[in-house]
C-alpha cells in the first residue's frame, strides 16, 4: 500500500468526513475550523480551498446529492446544508430542535436521507428543502451513519441501541439487533455483494448484514482499533478506518482482513471514500487528506 498525505488545514480544524463530488474533486468537512466550520475542496496537485459556514454549526458528514450539489449535516446547528460546486451555500433548518443531524446519503427516491442522533429520528429532505421526519421505535438509540442499500431502502446504524436499521421509502422501519453486546456501530456502506458493511467501534469488529437481516461479525486483529467509517471502492473492495489504531483496512466478503499502518503517528483517520483518480482517500484529523493506493492490485 502507498500513502500520500495532503495538508488541507491546521490540526485544530478537524477534517472529518469526505466524498468525491460530481466535479471530480474531494469535498470534506472541517468540523472545528476556527469554531465556525468550513466545507473544503481539494483537487490533487492544487491548493485546497474552503467555504466558511456560520459559527458553531459543526459540519459533519457530506455526500453528493442527486441535483449535482453536495449536501452535508450541521450537527450543532440542527440544519442540513447544500453547497454547489462553485461554492453557493444554502441551509435548511430541521423542524425538531436539538436533533443533532449526523449521517446523510442520497436515496433511491431522489431525496436525501439523514439521521437525527439526539432525537431518535430519520429525516428526509427533498432537493428543494422540504423535510419529513420519521420517529424510530426506540429511544436513546443515537442513529449515526446512513446509506442506500440495493433493496430500495436506507440502512443506518444505531450506535447506542446496538442495532442496524432499515427504513423503506414508505417510512416503514425494521431493526436488526447485533450479536455482540455494546458493539456501538458507526459507519455503514453498501457492498458490491448486495450486503451492507458496517464498523463496530466499541467491539473492534467489521460487520456484514444481508437485506434479509443475517449478520456476520469479523473481529479485527487489534480489537482496540476503534473502526469508524466504511466505504466500497470501484473494484468492490470494502475499506474501513481504524480511528484508534491509526490504520486503514480492507475486508473481503469471506472475511479476509488486511490492515495497513498510516505513516504519520496519531493521525486519527475518520471518513473514507473512493476518489475520482481510482485511489481511496481518508480524512485525517491532524489536518490532512491521505491518498491510498493498493500495490497488490494488478490489471
N, C-alpha and C positions, 0 to 999 in steps of 0.2 A: 504494500500500500504506500502511496506517495501522498504527502500532505503539504499544502502551501497555505500560509496564513496571510490574510489581507487586513490591515488595520482599517477600521471604519469609524472608530470613536475612541474616547478615552475609557479607562477601565470602569469609571463611575457611571457610564451611560447605560450599561446593561443590555447589549444585543440579546434578544430573547428568542423570537421566532422569525422565520424567513420563508420565502416562497419565490418561485420563478414567475415573473409577470408575463403578460402577453407580448411585451416588448423584448423579451429575452433577458432582461436584467433581473438581478436579485433584489427583492424588496424585503425589508426587515424592520422590526420594531425595536426602538430604543426606549425601553420602559422607564428608565430612570434619568434620562438625559436632562441635566440641569433642572430637575424637578418639574419639567414641563412635558417631557415626552416628545419624541420625534418619530417620523417614518423615514427610513433611509433607503437609498438605492445604490447599487453597485453594478457597474459593468467591468468585468475583469480587464485590467490594463488601463483603466481610467480612475480618476479621483472619485471617491464616494460623495454623494450629495445627500441632503436630508431636508425634511419639511417639518417645520415647527407646528406643534399642536397646542391646545390650551394647557396652562399649568395644572399639574396634578392629575391628568387624565389617565395615565398608566396604560399606554397602548400595549397589547399583549400578543394575540395571535393574528396573523394576516394570511389572506388567501385570495386567489383570483376569483373574480365574480363572473357571471355569465354575460355581463354587459361590457366587458373589456376593461373594467377598472379593478382596483384592489380594494378589498373590504377587510376591516380589522375591528377588534373589540377594544373598548376603552374601559378597562376593569374598574378603575377608581371613579370614573365619571358616569357609569351606567349608560353608556352610549355605544352605538355602532357607527364606525367611521367608514368613509369611502374616499379613495384618492385615485384620480385619473393618472395615466402615465405621464401627463405633462404637469402634474402637481396640484391640480384643483381638488380641494378637500371639502367634503360635506359630512355632516354629523347628524345622527338621529337618536333621540332620547328613547330609552326603553321605558315602557309605562310603569313597571314595578321599581320603586326606589330601593337603592341598596342591593340590587340584584347581582352585581359583580359579573358581568359578561366576560367569558374567557375564550372557549373554543369557538371556531366558526369555520364553516365549509359550505360550498355550493351544493345544492340538492338537485335531484333529477327533475324537479318541477320548475326550474328557472328562478328560484329564490335562494336566499342564504339562510342557513340554519345555525343557531348558536346556543351555547349553554349558559345558564344563569347559576353560577356557583353558590350564591348565598340565598337564592330564592326557590331552589328545588323546581326549576322550570327549564323547559326547552323553548327557545324562541325561534321565530321565522320572520324574516324581513324580505319584502319584495324589493326589486331594484329601484322602485320609486319611493321607498321608505315606509311602507305600511307594515306594521309589526303585529304579530299574533303570538300569544304565549300559551304553552301547554303545561299544566302542573304535572309533576311526577307523582306516582303513588306512594312515595316515601318522603321522609323529612330528614334534613341534615345529611343529604347524600353527596353534596359537593360535585355535581356534574362538571366534568372537565373538558377533555378533548372530544371532538365530534368529526365524523367523516361520512361520506356517502358510501353505502355498500353496493354490491352488484345486484341487489334484490329490490331496488326502488325504495329502500328505506335509509334512514340516517342512524348510524350507530355511534354510541357515546360511552364514555367511561364514567362510573360513579365512584369517585375516589374514596369517599367515606362510607358508602354502603357496600363496598367490595363487590361490585357487580358491573356487568356490561349491559347497556340498554339499547333498545331499538325503538324508533318512532317511525310510523308509516306516514305517508302523505295525507292520510285522513286523521292524524293525531293519535292513533292507537299506539300505546306504549307496552312493550314487553321487557321484563328484566330477567337477566340470567346471573344468578349468584356464582361467584368464583369458588373453586375448591379450596384454595388456600386462604385462611383467615387473615384479615388485616393486610392484604396484599397491596391495597391502595393504587389501583390502576390509574394511569395518567394518559399518555399518548396512545393514539389508535390510528390505524390506516388500513385501507382495503388492499388485500393481496391479489396477486395475479392468479392465485389458486381458488378464488371465489370465497375465501375466508377473510376474516378480519384479524389483524395482528395488533397486539397492544403491549404496553410496558407496565409491569407491576413494580412500582418504585420502592415500596417498602419490603417486598419479598425477594428482590433481586432475580426476577424471572421475566421471560417474554411469554406471552400467552397467545393462543390462537383459538378463535371461535368460528364455527361454521354458521351459515344462515339458519340452520336448524337448532342451534344452541349447544352443540357439542364443544366442550372446552378441553384444550390440552395446554399444559404449562411446561416450560423449558427452563430449568434453573441455569443461571449464568455461572461461569467459573468463579466469579467474585460476587457472592451474594450481598455484599455491602456496596455494590457499584451504583445503586440508585438509578436504574434505567428510566429515561424521561420521555423522549419523543421517538416516534416511529415513522418511517416513510418507505416507499417502494420505488425502486429505480426502473428505468426503461426496460431492463432485462428481467424484471420480475423479482430481483433480489430484495429482501426485507432488510432495512438498515435501522439501527437504533443508536441513541446516545446514552452513554453512562455518565450521568452528571457528577456522581460522586467518585467514579473510577478514572476520570479523565481519559475516556476511551470512546471509540465508536465500534460498532459491531455489525455483523451480518448473520442472518439465520436462514436456513433453507426450510421448505415445507416439512421435511422429515426431522427437523430439529438440530441439524448440524450447525454448530456455532463457531464463529471466528471473531475474535476481538483484537483491536489494534490500539496501542497507546498513541495519544496525541503528543506532539513534540514539546509543547510548552506546558510546564507543570501547572496544575491547579487552574486550567483554562476554563473549566465549567461549561462543557458543551450542553446546549439546550435544544433549540429547534434543529431540524434536519430536513433537507429537501433535495430532489434531483435538480441539477442545473440544465440550462439550455445547451451547455457545452458537453454534455454526456457524463460529467462528474457529479459527485454528491457533495453538497455543501452543508456545513453546520455552523450555527451561531455560537460564538464563544463569549461568555460573559466578561472576559477580560478586555473586550473592545475590538474583536476581530471576527471575520468570517473565515472558515477553513475550507479549502477545496481538497476533496479526497478522490483519488483515483485508485482503482484496483489494478495491481500489477499481474494478477493471476488470470485476467480476462484475455482471451485470445479471439482473434477474428474468425 
